[in-house]
Amino acid sequence: MSKPDRWPLEGHNAIAVRNVDYEGSRLVEIFITSFLSAVNADLFVYPLDVTKTRLQIQGEHSNPYANVVKYRGLFGTALGVIKEEGFLKLYSGFSALVLRHTFVSGIKIGSYDYLRTKWSVRTDDKVTISFPCTMLAGLVSGAISTIASNPLDLVKLQMQMESKRTLLGMPPRSTDILQALRFIYTQGGLRSLYRGLGPNIMRASLFSLGGISFYDLGKRNIRKLLNSEDNLLVQFLAAMVAGFFCSALSSPADVVKSRIMNQPVDDQGRPLRYKNSIDCIQQLVKEEGAMAIYKGFMPYWIRCGPWFLVFWMSFEGIRRFNGYGTF
């Protein structure tokens, strides 16, 4: 297996790369490394994802129990979950997330790396990829991965809210991944498993744009600015840049995705609350205010920053350990 070369930045509008023939073995290596790095990152920050989901769902008028218990901010929500439901409930749905990473993380990073390679322009003395193509690679890789992950995203969100439903006197829907999948399927067949696919694709595309494309470009610009090698400081700064842009770009879509996926449906799997993403945004702004589209932003940002920090440093570290160049 040939060792992949680095992708140094020459100028601000393109990444200059060496001519690398893309191999299947490279994709396998990136797939496995992405999965291990993603699971490692979520071991640290997953409770913030549960906290974020609780804050986003709070205040939904279609739920008659929504105002029984009010969460107040990031730490108030986390402490409330621990006090009322137990510490382990901060990891509700984690098994679904691990299964999700089995498919999604490798597809997302692998497809980005593949597109980055294929969309580069080769000349006599160098190979470059434009800034727009780098952004498009991030958007497309996120959309591709979502097609495989949507059913598991539904399961994860449902499991995150399950203990809260029990406390509010609502009947339980599921206790494990298979039961959750069966429950969702009985609500309308295959159609129900892809409820919220539109906003989920939008959210995942923006998530990948911020988390992968901005890391890729950010790291090279930081190296150029600091005149530095690709070290831990460069990776730390690039990961935080990626976390911020990821949060700012995808947070509204994440709120919409959570609302649509969590809404009740009829026997045919048709939604009872929101018709589509636009309708969800309109109702959200009308009933809860314009800033409601950024509900849970602080835990989302606090989650994304450390997540990308742990993910990218794990990813780069594993590749270095195995004798490959940096991403």
C-alpha positions in Angstrom: 0.0 0.0 0.0 1.5 3.3 -1.1 1.7 6.1 1.5 -0.5 9.1 0.7 1.2 12.4 0.3 0.4 15.7 2.1 -1.8 18.3 0.7 0.1 21.7 1.3 -1.6 25.0 0.6 -0.2 27.3 -2.0 -2.2 30.6 -1.9 -5.6 31.2 -0.3 -7.9 30.0 -3.1 -6.6 26.5 -3.9 -4.9 23.6 -2.3 -1.9 22.3 -4.2 -1.4 18.6 -4.1 0.9 16.0 -5.6 -0.4 13.6 -8.2 -1.8 10.8 -6.2 -3.6 7.8 -7.8 -6.6 7.0 -5.6 -6.6 3.4 -4.3 -9.2 1.3 -2.7 -6.8 0.5 0.2 -6.6 4.2 1.0 -10.4 4.4 1.3 -10.5 1.4 3.6 -7.8 2.9 5.8 -9.6 6.2 6.0 -12.9 4.4 6.7 -11.6 2.5 9.7 -9.6 5.5 11.1 -12.7 7.7 10.8 -14.9 5.2 12.7 -12.4 4.8 15.6 -11.8 8.6 15.8 -15.5 9.4 15.8 -16.4 6.9 18.6 -13.5 8.2 20.7 -14.7 11.8 20.3 -18.3 10.9 21.3 -17.1 9.1 24.4 -16.2 12.6 25.6 -18.9 14.9 24.3 -22.0 12.8 23.7 -23.8 14.1 26.9 -23.7 17.5 25.3 -25.6 16.0 22.3 -28.3 14.7 24.7 -28.5 18.1 26.4 -28.7 19.9 23.1 -31.6 17.7 21.9 -33.5 18.3 25.2 -33.2 22.1 24.7 -34.2 22.0 21.1 -37.4 19.9 21.8 -38.4 22.1 24.8 -41.2 24.4 24.1 -42.8 22.5 21.3 -46.5 23.3 21.5 -47.7 20.0 20.0 -46.5 18.2 23.1 -49.0 18.7 25.9 -46.3 17.8 28.5 -43.7 20.2 27.0 -44.1 22.8 29.7 -44.2 20.5 32.7 -40.5 20.8 33.3 -38.4 23.7 32.0 -34.7 23.3 31.4 -32.5 26.4 31.9 -29.4 26.5 29.9 -26.6 24.0 29.3 -25.6 23.1 32.8 -29.1 23.3 34.2 -30.3 20.8 31.6 -27.5 18.4 32.3 -27.9 18.6 36.1 -31.7 18.2 35.6 -31.2 15.0 33.6 -28.8 13.6 36.2 -31.0 14.5 39.1 -34.3 13.3 37.6 -33.2 10.4 35.5 -29.6 9.4 36.4 -26.2 10.0 35.0 -26.3 7.2 32.5 -29.3 8.9 30.8 -26.8 11.4 29.4 -25.6 8.5 27.2 -29.1 7.5 26.0 -28.9 6.4 22.4 -25.1 6.0 22.4 -25.4 2.5 21.0 -27.3 3.8 18.0 -24.6 6.4 17.6 -21.8 3.8 17.5 -23.8 1.8 14.9 -24.3 5.0 13.0 -20.6 5.8 12.9 -20.0 2.3 11.5 -21.6 3.6 8.2 -21.5 7.3 8.3 -18.0 8.6 9.5 -16.1 6.5 7.0 -18.4 7.4 4.2 -18.3 11.1 5.0 -14.5 11.4 5.3 -13.8 8.9 2.6 -16.1 10.5 0.0 -14.6 13.9 0.9 -11.1 12.6 0.4 -12.1 10.9 -2.9 -13.8 14.0 -4.3 -10.9 16.2 -3.2 -8.6 13.9 -5.2 -10.8 13.6 -8.3 -11.8 17.3 -8.5 -8.2 18.5 -8.4 -6.7 20.1 -11.6 -3.5 18.7 -12.8 -0.9 20.8 -14.7 2.7 20.3 -15.6 4.2 21.5 -12.3 1.5 21.1 -9.7 -2.0 19.8 -8.8 -4.6 22.1 -7.2 -8.2 22.1 -6.1 -10.2 25.3 -6.0 -11.9 26.8 -3.0 -15.4 26.2 -4.4 -14.6 22.6 -5.1 -13.3 22.1 -1.6 -16.6 23.5 -0.2 -18.7 21.4 -2.6 -16.8 18.3 -1.6 -17.8 18.9 2.0 -21.5 19.5 1.1 -21.7 16.4 -1.1 -19.9 14.1 1.4 -22.4 15.1 4.1 -25.4 14.5 1.8 -24.1 11.1 0.8 -23.6 9.9 4.3 -27.0 11.0 5.4 -28.8 8.6 3.1 -27.3 5.7 5.1 -27.6 7.4 8.5 -31.2 8.8 8.6 -32.9 5.7 10.2 -30.2 5.6 12.9 -30.5 9.4 13.5 -34.2 8.8 14.2 -33.4 6.0 16.6 -30.8 8.1 18.4 -33.1 11.1 18.8 -36.0 8.9 20.0 -33.8 7.1 22.6 -32.5 10.4 23.8 -36.0 11.6 24.6 -37.4 8.3 25.9 -36.6 8.7 29.6 -38.0 12.2 29.5 -41.3 10.9 28.1 -41.5 8.4 30.9 -41.1 11.1 33.5 -43.8 13.1 31.9 -46.3 10.2 32.0 -46.1 9.4 28.3 -46.0 5.8 27.1 -42.5 4.4 26.2 -41.7 3.9 22.6 -38.6 1.7 22.7 -35.8 0.5 25.0 -33.1 -0.6 22.4 -32.1 0.0 18.8 -34.1 -2.9 17.2 -37.2 -2.0 19.1 -36.9 1.6 18.2 -36.5 0.7 14.5 -39.5 -1.6 14.7 -41.6 1.1 16.4 -40.7 3.7 13.7 -41.3 1.2 10.9 -44.8 0.4 12.3 -45.7 4.1 12.0 -45.6 4.1 8.2 -43.1 1.6 6.8 -40.0 2.6 5.0 -41.3 6.1 4.7 -41.2 6.6 8.4 -37.5 5.5 8.6 -36.7 8.5 6.3 -38.8 11.1 8.1 -36.9 14.3 8.2 -34.5 13.3 5.5 -34.6 16.7 3.8 -33.6 18.8 6.8 -31.2 16.0 7.9 -29.4 16.2 4.5 -29.3 20.0 4.8 -27.9 19.8 8.3 -25.3 17.1 7.5 -24.1 18.9 4.4 -23.5 22.1 6.3 -22.0 20.1 9.2 -19.5 18.5 6.8 -18.8 21.8 5.1 -17.9 23.4 8.4 -16.3 20.4 10.0 -14.3 18.9 7.2 -13.8 21.6 4.5 -13.0 24.4 7.0 -10.6 22.0 8.8 -8.9 21.1 5.6 -8.5 24.7 4.4 -8.0 26.2 7.9 -5.2 23.9 8.8 -3.2 24.8 5.7 -3.8 28.6 6.2 -2.8 28.3 9.8 0.4 26.5 8.8 1.1 29.2 6.3 0.3 32.0 8.8 2.5 30.5 11.5 5.1 29.2 9.1 4.8 25.9 11.0 4.7 22.2 10.5 1.5 20.2 10.9 1.7 19.9 14.7 -0.7 19.6 17.6 -1.1 23.4 17.9 -2.1 23.7 14.2 -4.5 20.8 14.5 -6.0 22.3 17.7 -6.6 25.7 16.1 -8.0 24.2 12.9 -10.3 21.9 14.8 -11.7 24.8 16.8 -12.2 26.8 13.6 -14.0 23.8 12.1 -16.2 23.5 15.3 -17.3 27.1 15.2 -18.2 27.1 11.5 -19.9 23.8 11.7 -22.1 25.0 14.6 -22.9 28.4 13.0 -23.8 26.9 9.7 -25.7 23.8 10.8 -27.4 24.7 14.1 -30.7 26.0 12.6 -31.0 22.9 10.4 -30.2 20.7 13.4 -33.1 22.3 15.3 -35.5 21.7 12.4 -34.3 18.1 12.0 -34.9 17.4 15.7 -38.4 18.9 15.6 -39.4 17.0 12.5 -38.0 13.7 13.6 -39.5 13.9 17.0 -43.0 14.9 15.9 -46.0 12.5 16.0 -47.3 10.8 12.9 -50.5 9.1 11.8 -51.0 5.4 10.9 -49.7 6.1 7.4 -46.5 7.7 8.7 -47.6 11.2 7.7 -46.5 14.0 10.0 -49.1 15.6 12.2 -47.2 18.8 13.2 -44.9 20.1 10.5 -45.5 19.7 6.7 -41.9 20.3 5.8 -38.8 22.2 6.8 -40.2 25.6 5.7 -43.4 25.0 7.7 -41.3 24.0 10.7 -39.3 27.2 10.6 -42.3 29.4 10.2 -44.1 27.8 13.1 -41.0 27.9 15.2 -40.4 31.6 14.6 -44.1 32.5 15.0 -44.6 30.6 18.3 -41.2 30.8 20.0 -39.5 33.8 18.4 -36.8 34.3 15.8 -33.9 33.1 18.0 -35.7 29.7 18.4 -33.9 28.5 15.4 -30.7 28.7 17.4 -32.1 26.8 20.4 -29.4 24.7 22.0 -26.7 26.6 20.2 -24.3 26.8 23.1 -24.3 23.1 23.9 -24.1 22.5 20.1 -21.1 24.7 19.8 -19.5 23.4 23.0 -20.1 19.9 21.7 -18.8 20.5 18.1 -15.6 22.3 19.2 -14.3 19.5 21.5 -15.7 16.8 19.2 -13.7 18.0 16.2 -10.7 18.6 18.4 -10.7 15.0 19.7 -11.8 13.6 16.3 -9.1 15.3 14.2 -6.3 14.8 16.7 -7.3 11.1 17.0 -7.6 10.8 13.2 -4.2 12.4 12.6 -2.6 10.5 15.4 -3.8 7.1 14.2 -2.6 7.9 10.7 0.8 8.9 12.0 1.1 5.8 14.1 0.4 3.7 11.1 3.0 5.5 9.0 0.7 7.7 6.8 0.9 11.4 6.1 -1.5 13.9 7.7 -4.9 14.4 6.2 
